[in-house]
Amino acid sequence: MANYILLSIFLSLILWGCSGEFWGGAGTGALATGGGYEATASRQMHKLRDDFRSGKIDRREYATRKRQIERGSILY
């Protein structure tokens, strides 16, 4: 825990001089990237449900792949 506090203090001191334009661009880029990951996770989850309902995969495979998708997503 102490390491995280020291790291955050160090990063805040380094990034203190960055302009508002930088932070606006960084925030927009982070949101766009996160949205892309969530869109991919959503598509994967829909395909997984379709495969399970059509009988292409069994319940065990469904549960395993669902956990993998959930681990990489904020929304699921």
C-alpha positions in Angstrom: 0.0 0.0 0.0 2.8 2.4 0.8 4.3 1.7 -2.6 1.1 2.8 -4.3 1.1 6.0 -2.3 4.7 6.8 -3.1 4.1 6.0 -6.8 1.1 8.3 -7.0 3.0 11.1 -5.3 5.9 10.6 -7.7 3.7 10.6 -10.7 1.8 13.7 -9.6 5.1 15.6 -9.2 6.3 14.5 -12.6 3.0 15.4 -14.4 2.4 18.6 -12.5 3.5 20.7 -15.4 1.3 19.1 -18.1 -1.2 21.5 -19.6 -5.0 21.1 -19.6 -4.9 20.2 -23.3 -2.8 17.2 -22.5 -5.1 16.0 -19.9 -8.1 16.5 -22.1 -6.5 14.5 -24.9 -5.4 11.8 -22.5 -8.9 11.5 -21.0 -10.5 11.3 -24.4 -8.0 8.7 -25.5 -8.5 6.6 -22.4 -12.3 6.7 -22.8 -12.1 5.7 -26.4 -9.8 2.9 -25.7 -12.0 1.7 -22.8 -15.1 1.9 -25.0 -13.4 -0.2 -27.7 -12.5 -2.9 -25.2 -16.1 -3.0 -23.8 -17.6 -3.1 -27.3 -15.4 -6.1 -28.1 -16.3 -7.8 -24.8 -20.0 -7.2 -25.6 -19.7 -8.8 -29.0 -17.8 -11.8 -27.5 -20.5 -12.3 -24.8 -23.3 -12.2 -27.4 -21.4 -14.7 -29.6 -20.8 -16.9 -26.6 -24.5 -16.9 -25.7 -25.5 -17.7 -29.3 -23.0 -20.6 -29.4 -24.3 -22.0 -26.1 -27.9 -21.7 -27.1 -27.2 -23.4 -30.5 -25.4 -26.2 -28.8 -22.0 -25.6 -30.3 -20.4 -25.5 -26.8 -21.4 -27.2 -23.5 -22.1 -25.6 -20.2 -18.6 -26.0 -18.9 -17.0 -24.3 -21.9 -19.6 -21.6 -21.6 -18.8 -20.9 -18.0 -15.0 -20.9 -18.6 -15.2 -18.5 -21.5 -17.7 -16.3 -19.7 -15.3 -15.9 -16.8 -12.5 -15.0 -19.2 -14.6 -12.3 -20.8 -15.8 -11.0 -17.4 -12.2 -10.8 -16.1 -11.2 -8.5 -19.0 -14.3 -6.3 -18.8 -15.6 -3.6 -16.4 -19.3 -3.9 -17.4 -19.6 -7.7 -17.3 
